[in-house]
Amino acid sequence: MRLDKFLKVSRIIKRRTVANDACDNAHVTVNGRPAKASYDVKANDIIEITFGTRTLKIRVLDIKEHVLKDDASSLYEVIT
């Protein structure tokens, strides 16, 4: 699954276009490297997202095309 779509499906970022812009502006890194929106997300990837001065670091646990709102947080775990 594409990185921008994963961020939207897991509800970390509300809209896919916003996730795409965050990747284009180097606010998202995967396994310590800046990632493009087209990066293919795999289980156990470490994703770091910078929101202004705050940084969110997560580990990908599962990848699903469609998830209910209540189950979205089961796709990842927050590390920091």
Residue frames relative to the residue before (quaternion, step in Angstrom):
aa qw qx qy qz dx dy dz
M 1.0000 0.0000 0.0000 0.0000 0.00 0.00 0.00
R 0.5307 -0.6321 0.4662 0.3186 3.56 -1.06 0.78
L 0.6137 -0.5864 0.3974 0.3487 3.55 -1.15 0.71
D 0.6745 0.4939 -0.3116 0.4517 3.61 0.85 -0.89
K 0.6546 0.4991 -0.3148 0.4725 3.59 1.03 -0.73
F 0.6253 0.5340 -0.3417 0.4552 3.61 1.02 -0.75
L 0.6536 0.5181 -0.3157 0.4526 3.59 0.93 -0.88
K 0.6651 0.4842 -0.2982 0.4839 3.59 1.08 -0.69
V 0.6763 0.4997 -0.2994 0.4509 3.61 0.83 -0.99
S 0.7086 0.4366 -0.2601 0.4895 3.59 1.00 -0.80
R 0.3924 -0.7656 0.4222 0.2859 3.56 1.40 -0.02
I 0.3083 0.7181 -0.5470 0.3002 3.57 1.04 0.79
I 0.7502 0.1136 -0.0649 0.6482 3.55 1.13 -0.80
K 0.5365 -0.7073 0.3697 0.2742 3.55 -0.80 1.08
R 0.8141 0.1426 -0.0545 0.5603 3.60 0.91 -0.87
R 0.5678 -0.6240 0.4238 0.3295 3.54 -1.09 0.74
T 0.6304 0.5293 -0.3463 0.4500 3.62 1.02 -0.68
V 0.6297 0.5112 -0.3280 0.4843 3.59 1.08 -0.70
A 0.6330 0.5160 -0.3224 0.4786 3.60 1.02 -0.78
N 0.6361 0.5287 -0.3158 0.4648 3.58 1.03 -0.82
D 0.6600 0.5014 -0.2979 0.4736 3.59 0.96 -0.87
A 0.6325 0.5314 -0.3298 0.4570 3.59 1.00 -0.80
C 0.6522 0.4957 -0.3095 0.4828 3.60 1.01 -0.77
D 0.6593 0.5187 -0.3065 0.4498 3.59 0.94 -0.88
N 0.7349 0.4056 -0.2203 0.4969 3.60 1.07 -0.71
A 0.5027 -0.7064 0.3785 0.3241 3.58 1.29 0.45
H 0.3794 0.7093 -0.5031 0.3160 3.59 0.98 0.84
V 0.7144 0.3848 -0.2268 0.5386 3.58 1.31 -0.17
T 0.0217 -0.7783 0.6274 0.0071 3.56 -0.93 0.95
V 0.1636 -0.7584 0.6232 0.0988 3.55 -1.16 0.67
N 0.8374 -0.0500 -0.0352 0.5432 3.55 -0.71 1.17
G 0.7441 -0.4459 0.2133 0.4494 3.57 0.98 0.92
R 0.6897 0.4312 -0.2779 0.5112 3.61 1.26 0.02
P 0.5289 -0.6045 0.4714 0.3641 3.62 -1.01 0.70
A 0.1604 -0.8170 0.5519 0.0464 3.56 -0.88 0.97
K 0.4026 -0.6758 0.5634 0.2525 3.53 -1.16 0.70
A 0.6638 -0.5164 0.3703 0.3943 3.55 -1.28 0.38
S 0.6788 0.5071 -0.2867 0.4470 3.59 1.13 -0.58
Y 0.3780 0.7320 -0.4858 0.2921 3.62 1.28 0.05
D 0.3716 -0.7308 0.5341 0.2062 3.59 -0.96 0.91
V 0.2780 -0.7944 0.5232 0.1342 3.59 -0.32 1.29
K 0.0905 -0.7829 0.6151 0.0240 3.55 -1.01 0.93
A 0.6291 -0.5149 0.4065 0.4170 3.59 -1.23 0.34
N 0.8100 0.2459 -0.2431 0.4737 3.56 -1.15 0.81
D 0.4050 0.6645 -0.5119 0.3638 3.61 1.17 0.35
I 0.2816 -0.7226 0.6055 0.1790 3.57 -1.15 0.69
I 0.0843 -0.8031 0.5899 -0.0012 3.57 -0.59 1.19
E 0.0988 -0.7761 0.6218 0.0341 3.56 -0.94 0.98
I 0.0563 -0.7966 0.6017 -0.0095 3.57 -0.77 1.07
T 0.2254 -0.7749 0.5804 0.1091 3.55 -0.89 1.00
F 0.0763 -0.7662 0.6381 -0.0023 3.55 -0.76 1.18
G 0.7967 -0.1779 0.0929 0.5700 3.60 0.02 1.23
T 0.8022 -0.1926 0.1683 0.5396 3.58 -0.51 -1.18
R 0.6412 0.5301 -0.3116 0.4591 3.58 1.28 -0.27
T 0.1484 -0.7846 0.5966 0.0802 3.58 -1.04 0.76
L 0.1660 -0.7679 0.6141 0.0751 3.55 -0.96 0.95
K 0.0772 -0.7944 0.6025 0.0064 3.56 -0.78 1.08
I 0.0194 0.8196 -0.5685 0.0687 3.57 -0.66 1.15
R 0.2775 -0.7030 0.6227 0.2025 3.54 -1.34 0.37
V 0.4010 -0.7124 0.5280 0.2299 3.57 -0.87 1.00
L 0.1896 -0.8011 0.5613 0.0851 3.58 -0.75 1.07
D 0.8034 -0.0148 0.0748 0.5905 3.56 0.97 -0.89
I 0.2082 -0.7586 0.6045 0.1256 3.56 -1.22 0.51
K 0.0823 0.7795 -0.6129 0.0998 3.56 -0.73 1.13
E 0.5309 -0.6529 0.4474 0.3028 3.56 -1.08 0.76
H 0.8033 0.0567 -0.0006 0.5929 3.59 1.02 -0.79
V 0.0163 0.7963 -0.6010 0.0674 3.56 -0.86 1.02
L 0.4729 -0.6451 0.5169 0.3050 3.56 -1.08 0.71
K 0.6770 -0.5254 0.3368 0.3901 3.56 -1.20 0.59
D 0.6870 0.4973 -0.2871 0.4454 3.59 0.90 -0.88
D 0.7241 0.4327 -0.2349 0.4830 3.59 1.14 -0.62
A 0.4268 0.7389 -0.4460 0.2702 3.61 1.26 -0.12
S 0.6729 0.5080 -0.3094 0.4398 3.60 0.97 -0.76
S 0.5727 0.5895 -0.3897 0.4154 3.63 1.21 -0.17
L 0.5677 0.6083 -0.3801 0.4041 3.60 1.25 -0.16
Y 0.8021 0.1343 -0.0501 0.5798 3.59 1.19 -0.44
E 0.2151 -0.7317 0.6191 0.1872 3.54 -1.36 0.18
V 0.4251 -0.6895 0.5255 0.2603 3.57 -1.00 0.82
I 0.3113 -0.7788 0.5217 0.1560 3.57 -0.79 1.04
T 0.7887 0.3200 -0.1673 0.4976 3.58 0.78 -0.99
